[in-house]
Amino acid sequence: MITATLRELYEGDSRGAHRFRYALLVFDVATIAFVVISSFLPLSPWIVACDLAVGACVLADFAARLLISRASLREFRHLSTWTDLVAVASFLAPVVVEGVGFLRILRTLRLLRTYHLLERLRQDSDLFRRNEDAILAATNLVVFVFVMTGIVYATQHGGNPAIQTPVDALYFTVTSLTTTGYGDITLPGPTGRLMSVFVMICGVTLFFRLAQVVFRPYKVRFPCEACGLQRHEPDAVHCKACGHLLNIPDEGT
């Protein structure tokens, strides 16, 4: 009975199911905002209390998804499953261990949950579908910045005097990503240099990807039945690759 109810809420087409999923979407957005903001604040009792509350909700959501899955073990093949587990552990760590403030930075992995949020919007929002590439590119860049900030802080805090706070780690990540390289913060040793190279190469690639989709001409996604070409001009009648007749739906404007 519980499984059937949960499956209807998570996968059904009823109005109540849609409202439930949008409530989850709002929760995901709020959780991501909390992750980002609290990562730059000193650990305090109210943050610990919020950690525990959010962690309990994330754990309940994770358990429900695992319960309704038709192949539970396959869920552990997905990166999002493991990042949720890590996020839950970092949220709930104060319950069992004291002095684990460094684990708070692992909450940034919750940002990878953004891609589930985008999947819901892709199904329900025409505005999102029209601007999907730009939104995905921006999301990739933001997720990369904050996850790398977390990694830099977790690996350098306590051993690198230049990295005292998450703000220092964010500053280093952004200056490396933009190849500005002021030189006031560096990561010592071969591992630090390799991490810097990784941030520069991946960050610049993601930044140029965002610029590309923002400034290039707008196109719509519509697979050609003949050749499979995905992108076409909004008013295209024939596929430019094979000439097949297209039937791209519009809003009648």
C-alpha positions as YAML, in Angstrom:
chain: A
units: angstrom
residues:
- id: 1
  name: MET
  ca: [0.00, 0.00, 0.00]
- id: 2
  name: ILE
  ca: [2.75, 2.44, 0.96]
- id: 3
  name: THR
  ca: [4.77, 1.51, -2.12]
- id: 4
  name: ALA
  ca: [1.78, 2.03, -4.42]
- id: 5
  name: THR
  ca: [1.03, 5.42, -2.86]
- id: 6
  name: LEU
  ca: [4.63, 6.56, -3.17]
- id: 7
  name: ARG
  ca: [4.86, 5.33, -6.75]
- id: 8
  name: GLU
  ca: [1.73, 7.31, -7.62]
- id: 9
  name: LEU
  ca: [3.19, 10.45, -6.02]
- id: 10
  name: TYR
  ca: [6.60, 10.12, -7.67]
- id: 11
  name: GLU
  ca: [5.54, 8.75, -11.06]
- id: 12
  name: GLY
  ca: [1.79, 9.34, -11.48]
- id: 13
  name: ASP
  ca: [-0.02, 11.86, -13.70]
- id: 14
  name: SER
  ca: [-2.68, 13.03, -11.26]
- id: 15
  name: ARG
  ca: [-2.92, 16.64, -10.12]
- id: 16
  name: GLY
  ca: [-1.85, 15.61, -6.63]
- id: 17
  name: ALA
  ca: [1.22, 13.84, -8.02]
- id: 18
  name: HIS
  ca: [2.22, 16.93, -10.00]
- id: 19
  name: ARG
  ca: [1.80, 19.12, -6.94]
- id: 20
  name: PHE
  ca: [3.88, 16.70, -4.88]
- id: 21
  name: ARG
  ca: [6.69, 16.70, -7.43]
- id: 22
  name: TYR
  ca: [6.70, 20.47, -7.60]
- id: 23
  name: ALA
  ca: [6.86, 20.55, -3.81]
- id: 24
  name: LEU
  ca: [9.94, 18.35, -4.10]
- id: 25
  name: LEU
  ca: [11.30, 20.76, -6.72]
- id: 26
  name: VAL
  ca: [10.85, 23.67, -4.29]
- id: 27
  name: PHE
  ca: [12.56, 21.62, -1.59]
- id: 28
  name: ASP
  ca: [15.48, 20.87, -3.92]
- id: 29
  name: VAL
  ca: [15.86, 24.56, -4.74]
- id: 30
  name: ALA
  ca: [15.71, 25.52, -1.06]
- id: 31
  name: THR
  ca: [18.21, 22.79, -0.16]
- id: 32
  name: ILE
  ca: [20.64, 23.94, -2.84]
- id: 33
  name: ALA
  ca: [20.33, 27.54, -1.64]
- id: 34
  name: PHE
  ca: [20.95, 26.42, 1.95]
- id: 35
  name: VAL
  ca: [23.97, 24.37, 0.85]
- id: 36
  name: VAL
  ca: [25.54, 27.31, -0.95]
- id: 37
  name: ILE
  ca: [24.82, 29.96, 1.70]
- id: 38
  name: SER
  ca: [25.67, 27.89, 4.79]
- id: 39
  name: SER
  ca: [28.95, 26.74, 3.26]
- id: 40
  name: PHE
  ca: [30.23, 30.28, 3.75]
- id: 41
  name: LEU
  ca: [28.96, 30.74, 7.29]
- id: 42
  name: PRO
  ca: [30.63, 29.63, 10.55]
- id: 43
  name: LEU
  ca: [29.19, 26.52, 12.13]
- id: 44
  name: SER
  ca: [26.54, 27.49, 14.66]
- id: 45
  name: PRO
  ca: [23.70, 25.69, 16.51]
- id: 46
  name: TRP
  ca: [20.99, 26.88, 14.12]
- id: 47
  name: ILE
  ca: [22.97, 25.61, 11.12]
- id: 48
  name: VAL
  ca: [23.43, 22.23, 12.84]
- id: 49
  name: ALA
  ca: [19.69, 22.08, 13.52]
- id: 50
  name: CYS
  ca: [18.94, 22.90, 9.87]
- id: 51
  name: ASP
  ca: [21.52, 20.30, 8.81]
- id: 52
  name: LEU
  ca: [19.71, 17.61, 10.75]
- id: 53
  name: ALA
  ca: [16.28, 18.63, 9.47]
- id: 54
  name: VAL
  ca: [17.38, 18.80, 5.83]
- id: 55
  name: GLY
  ca: [19.35, 15.57, 6.19]
- id: 56
  name: ALA
  ca: [16.29, 13.76, 7.53]
- id: 57
  name: CYS
  ca: [14.18, 15.02, 4.61]
- id: 58
  name: VAL
  ca: [16.83, 14.06, 2.06]
- id: 59
  name: LEU
  ca: [17.11, 10.62, 3.66]
- id: 60
  name: ALA
  ca: [13.33, 10.15, 3.54]
- id: 61
  name: ASP
  ca: [13.24, 11.19, -0.13]
- id: 62
  name: PHE
  ca: [16.13, 8.85, -0.94]
- id: 63
  name: ALA
  ca: [14.49, 5.93, 0.91]
- id: 64
  name: ALA
  ca: [11.18, 6.52, -0.89]
- id: 65
  name: ARG
  ca: [12.84, 6.56, -4.30]
- id: 66
  name: LEU
  ca: [14.72, 3.36, -3.45]
- id: 67
  name: LEU
  ca: [11.52, 1.71, -2.23]
- id: 68
  name: ILE
  ca: [9.55, 2.39, -5.42]
- id: 69
  name: SER
  ca: [12.43, 1.52, -7.74]
- id: 70
  name: ARG
  ca: [11.79, -1.63, -9.75]
- id: 71
  name: ALA
  ca: [15.50, -2.43, -9.68]
- id: 72
  name: SER
  ca: [16.86, -1.06, -6.42]
- id: 73
  name: LEU
  ca: [20.39, -2.34, -6.88]
- id: 74
  name: ARG
  ca: [20.69, -0.62, -10.24]
- id: 75
  name: GLU
  ca: [20.11, 2.72, -8.53]
- id: 76
  name: PHE
  ca: [23.59, 2.41, -7.04]
- id: 77
  name: ARG
  ca: [25.06, 2.54, -10.54]
- id: 78
  name: HIS
  ca: [24.03, 6.20, -10.76]
- id: 79
  name: LEU
  ca: [26.32, 8.97, -9.54]
- id: 80
  name: SER
  ca: [23.34, 10.87, -8.13]
- id: 81
  name: THR
  ca: [22.59, 7.97, -5.76]
- id: 82
  name: TRP
  ca: [26.07, 8.10, -4.23]
- id: 83
  name: THR
  ca: [26.11, 11.90, -4.04]
- id: 84
  name: ASP
  ca: [22.79, 11.75, -2.18]
- id: 85
  name: LEU
  ca: [24.29, 9.24, 0.26]
- id: 86
  name: VAL
  ca: [27.33, 11.45, 0.80]
- id: 87
  name: ALA
  ca: [25.09, 14.49, 1.24]
- id: 88
  name: VAL
  ca: [22.93, 12.65, 3.79]
- id: 89
  name: ALA
  ca: [26.04, 11.55, 5.72]
- id: 90
  name: SER
  ca: [27.40, 15.10, 5.79]
- id: 91
  name: PHE
  ca: [24.06, 16.53, 6.94]
- id: 92
  name: LEU
  ca: [23.61, 13.96, 9.72]
- id: 93
  name: ALA
  ca: [27.27, 13.70, 10.81]
- id: 94
  name: PRO
  ca: [26.82, 15.97, 13.88]
- id: 95
  name: VAL
  ca: [24.50, 13.31, 15.39]
- id: 96
  name: VAL
  ca: [27.28, 10.76, 15.79]
- id: 97
  name: VAL
  ca: [30.55, 12.71, 15.66]
- id: 98
  name: GLU
  ca: [31.58, 16.07, 17.00]
- id: 99
  name: GLY
  ca: [34.13, 18.31, 15.37]
- id: 100
  name: VAL
  ca: [33.36, 17.28, 11.80]
- id: 101
  name: GLY
  ca: [32.89, 20.73, 10.38]
- id: 102
  name: PHE
  ca: [35.04, 19.81, 7.40]
- id: 103
  name: LEU
  ca: [32.33, 17.36, 6.32]
- id: 104
  name: ARG
  ca: [29.94, 20.26, 5.79]
- id: 105
  name: ILE
  ca: [31.69, 21.02, 2.53]
- id: 106
  name: LEU
  ca: [30.47, 17.67, 1.17]
- id: 107
  name: ARG
  ca: [26.98, 19.18, 1.11]
- id: 108
  name: THR
  ca: [28.02, 20.90, -2.12]
- id: 109
  name: LEU
  ca: [27.58, 17.51, -3.81]
- id: 110
  name: ARG
  ca: [23.87, 18.08, -3.32]
- id: 111
  name: LEU
  ca: [24.21, 20.56, -6.19]
- id: 112
  name: LEU
  ca: [24.37, 17.57, -8.53]
- id: 113
  name: ARG
  ca: [20.73, 17.04, -7.60]
- id: 114
  name: THR
  ca: [20.05, 20.07, -9.81]
- id: 115
  name: TYR
  ca: [19.99, 17.79, -12.84]
- id: 116
  name: HIS
  ca: [16.93, 15.96, -11.48]
- id: 117
  name: LEU
  ca: [15.27, 19.34, -11.06]
- id: 118
  name: LEU
  ca: [16.07, 20.17, -14.69]
- id: 119
  name: GLU
  ca: [14.54, 16.89, -15.84]
- id: 120
  name: ARG
  ca: [11.25, 17.83, -14.22]
- id: 121
  name: LEU
  ca: [11.29, 21.27, -15.83]
- id: 122
  name: ARG
  ca: [12.04, 19.73, -19.23]
- id: 123
  name: GLN
  ca: [8.83, 17.74, -18.99]
- id: 124
  name: ASP
  ca: [6.59, 20.53, -17.73]
- id: 125
  name: SER
  ca: [7.88, 23.90, -18.96]
- id: 126
  name: ASP
  ca: [7.86, 25.11, -22.56]
- id: 127
  name: LEU
  ca: [9.94, 28.14, -21.52]
- id: 128
  name: PHE
  ca: [12.59, 25.81, -20.15]
- id: 129
  name: ARG
  ca: [12.63, 23.70, -23.31]
- id: 130
  name: ARG
  ca: [13.17, 26.81, -25.45]
- id: 131
  name: ASN
  ca: [16.14, 27.88, -23.32]
- id: 132
  name: GLU
  ca: [17.34, 24.45, -22.25]
- id: 133
  name: ASP
  ca: [20.87, 24.66, -23.64]
- id: 134
  name: ALA
  ca: [21.63, 27.99, -21.97]
- id: 135
  name: ILE
  ca: [20.15, 26.85, -18.64]
- id: 136
  name: LEU
  ca: [22.07, 23.56, -18.75]
- id: 137
  name: ALA
  ca: [25.32, 25.34, -19.62]
- id: 138
  name: ALA
  ca: [24.86, 27.79, -16.75]
- id: 139
  name: THR
  ca: [23.99, 24.93, -14.39]
- id: 140
  name: ASN
  ca: [27.08, 22.96, -15.42]
- id: 141
  name: LEU
  ca: [29.27, 25.99, -14.73]
- id: 142
  name: VAL
  ca: [27.70, 26.78, -11.35]
- id: 143
  name: VAL
  ca: [27.81, 23.16, -10.19]
- id: 144
  name: PHE
  ca: [31.44, 22.85, -11.28]
- id: 145
  name: VAL
  ca: [32.43, 26.03, -9.46]
- id: 146
  name: PHE
  ca: [30.85, 25.06, -6.16]
- id: 147
  name: VAL
  ca: [31.88, 21.40, -6.23]
- id: 148
  name: MET
  ca: [35.48, 22.38, -7.02]
- id: 149
  name: THR
  ca: [35.29, 25.00, -4.26]
- id: 150
  name: GLY
  ca: [34.31, 22.21, -1.89]
- id: 151
  name: ILE
  ca: [37.13, 19.96, -3.05]
- id: 152
  name: VAL
  ca: [39.72, 22.75, -2.80]
- id: 153
  name: TYR
  ca: [38.55, 23.68, 0.69]
- id: 154
  name: ALA
  ca: [38.40, 20.08, 1.91]
- id: 155
  name: THR
  ca: [41.89, 19.26, 0.63]
- id: 156
  name: GLN
  ca: [43.65, 22.55, 1.49]
- id: 157
  name: HIS
  ca: [42.05, 23.79, 4.69]
- id: 158
  name: GLY
  ca: [44.40, 23.32, 7.61]
- id: 159
  name: GLY
  ca: [47.44, 22.65, 5.42]
- id: 160
  name: ASN
  ca: [47.45, 25.70, 3.18]
- id: 161
  name: PRO
  ca: [47.53, 29.01, 5.12]
- id: 162
  name: ALA
  ca: [46.05, 30.81, 2.12]
- id: 163
  name: ILE
  ca: [42.84, 28.73, 2.31]
- id: 164
  name: GLN
  ca: [41.21, 29.63, 5.63]
- id: 165
  name: THR
  ca: [37.55, 29.82, 4.64]
- id: 166
  name: PRO
  ca: [35.27, 28.54, 1.84]
- id: 167
  name: VAL
  ca: [35.37, 32.09, 0.45]
- id: 168
  name: ASP
  ca: [39.13, 31.69, -0.10]
- id: 169
  name: ALA
  ca: [38.48, 28.41, -1.91]
- id: 170
  name: LEU
  ca: [35.78, 30.03, -4.06]
- id: 171
  name: TYR
  ca: [38.09, 32.95, -4.85]
- id: 172
  name: PHE
  ca: [40.86, 30.59, -5.95]
- id: 173
  name: THR
  ca: [38.47, 28.50, -8.06]
- id: 174
  name: VAL
  ca: [37.05, 31.53, -9.88]
- id: 175
  name: THR
  ca: [40.43, 33.16, -10.51]
- id: 176
  name: SER
  ca: [41.78, 29.86, -11.83]
- id: 177
  name: LEU
  ca: [38.68, 29.23, -13.94]
- id: 178
  name: THR
  ca: [38.97, 32.66, -15.58]
- id: 179
  name: THR
  ca: [42.78, 32.19, -15.93]
- id: 180
  name: THR
  ca: [43.23, 35.54, -14.14]
- id: 181
  name: GLY
  ca: [45.70, 33.97, -11.71]
- id: 182
  name: TYR
  ca: [46.54, 36.82, -9.31]
- id: 183
  name: GLY
  ca: [49.01, 34.57, -7.55]
- id: 184
  name: ASP
  ca: [47.98, 35.53, -4.00]
- id: 185
  name: ILE
  ca: [46.53, 32.03, -3.48]
- id: 186
  name: THR
  ca: [48.22, 28.94, -4.90]
- id: 187
  name: LEU
  ca: [47.95, 25.22, -4.27]
- id: 188
  name: PRO
  ca: [51.36, 23.76, -3.38]
- id: 189
  name: GLY
  ca: [52.79, 20.48, -4.54]
- id: 190
  name: PRO
  ca: [52.11, 18.30, -7.60]
- id: 191
  name: THR
  ca: [48.57, 17.50, -6.45]
- id: 192
  name: GLY
  ca: [47.76, 21.18, -6.04]
- id: 193
  name: ARG
  ca: [49.17, 22.03, -9.46]
- id: 194
  name: LEU
  ca: [47.21, 19.24, -11.13]
- id: 195
  name: MET
  ca: [44.05, 20.43, -9.39]
- id: 196
  name: SER
  ca: [44.70, 23.95, -10.66]
- id: 197
  name: VAL
  ca: [45.18, 22.67, -14.20]
- id: 198
  name: PHE
  ca: [41.94, 20.71, -13.96]
- id: 199
  name: VAL
  ca: [40.02, 23.77, -12.77]
- id: 200
  name: MET
  ca: [41.42, 25.91, -15.59]
- id: 201
  name: ILE
  ca: [40.81, 23.42, -18.41]
- id: 202
  name: CYS
  ca: [37.32, 22.31, -17.34]
- id: 203
  name: GLY
  ca: [36.25, 25.75, -16.15]
- id: 204
  name: VAL
  ca: [37.25, 27.55, -19.32]
- id: 205
  name: THR
  ca: [35.56, 24.87, -21.41]
- id: 206
  name: LEU
  ca: [32.29, 25.24, -19.48]
- id: 207
  name: PHE
  ca: [32.51, 29.05, -19.63]
- id: 208
  name: PHE
  ca: [32.96, 29.09, -23.39]
- id: 209
  name: ARG
  ca: [30.15, 26.57, -23.75]
- id: 210
  name: LEU
  ca: [27.85, 28.98, -21.90]
- id: 211
  name: ALA
  ca: [28.94, 31.89, -24.09]
- id: 212
  name: GLN
  ca: [28.39, 29.80, -27.20]
- id: 213
  name: VAL
  ca: [24.80, 28.84, -26.43]
- id: 214
  name: VAL
  ca: [23.91, 32.37, -25.27]
- id: 215
  name: PHE
  ca: [25.18, 34.20, -28.35]
- id: 216
  name: ARG
  ca: [24.53, 31.73, -31.14]
- id: 217
  name: PRO
  ca: [21.24, 31.89, -33.10]
- id: 218
  name: TYR
  ca: [18.23, 30.36, -31.36]
- id: 219
  name: LYS
  ca: [17.26, 26.89, -32.57]
- id: 220
  name: VAL
  ca: [14.67, 24.38, -31.48]
- id: 221
  name: ARG
  ca: [15.09, 20.73, -30.59]
- id: 222
  name: PHE
  ca: [13.10, 18.48, -32.90]
- id: 223
  name: PRO
  ca: [14.51, 15.15, -34.13]
- id: 224
  name: CYS
  ca: [14.28, 14.62, -37.86]
- id: 225
  name: GLU
  ca: [12.57, 11.30, -38.54]
- id: 226
  name: ALA
  ca: [14.87, 10.58, -41.48]
- id: 227
  name: CYS
  ca: [18.38, 11.52, -40.36]
- id: 228
  name: GLY
  ca: [17.94, 12.28, -36.65]
- id: 229
  name: LEU
  ca: [19.25, 15.86, -36.76]
- id: 230
  name: GLN
  ca: [18.15, 17.45, -33.49]
- id: 231
  name: ARG
  ca: [18.43, 21.21, -34.10]
- id: 232
  name: HIS
  ca: [16.52, 23.28, -36.60]
- id: 233
  name: GLU
  ca: [15.52, 26.88, -37.20]
- id: 234
  name: PRO
  ca: [12.23, 27.69, -35.44]
- id: 235
  name: ASP
  ca: [10.43, 28.17, -38.78]
- id: 236
  name: ALA
  ca: [12.16, 25.33, -40.65]
- id: 237
  name: VAL
  ca: [9.95, 23.35, -43.04]
- id: 238
  name: HIS
  ca: [12.59, 20.89, -44.28]
- id: 239
  name: CYS
  ca: [15.59, 19.36, -42.54]
- id: 240
  name: LYS
  ca: [18.71, 21.17, -43.73]
- id: 241
  name: ALA
  ca: [20.71, 17.92, -43.58]
- id: 242
  name: CYS
  ca: [18.50, 15.57, -45.59]
- id: 243
  name: GLY
  ca: [15.57, 17.64, -46.85]
- id: 244
  name: HIS
  ca: [12.95, 15.58, -45.01]
- id: 245
  name: LEU
  ca: [9.66, 17.39, -44.35]
- id: 246
  name: LEU
  ca: [9.44, 18.55, -40.74]
- id: 247
  name: ASN
  ca: [6.41, 19.25, -38.59]
- id: 248
  name: ILE
  ca: [7.82, 21.39, -35.77]
- id: 249
  name: PRO
  ca: [5.03, 22.34, -33.34]
- id: 250
  name: ASP
  ca: [4.73, 25.98, -32.28]
- id: 251
  name: GLU
  ca: [2.42, 28.11, -30.17]
- id: 252
  name: GLY
  ca: [0.70, 29.67, -33.17]
- id: 253
  name: THR
  ca: [2.36, 33.08, -32.76]
...
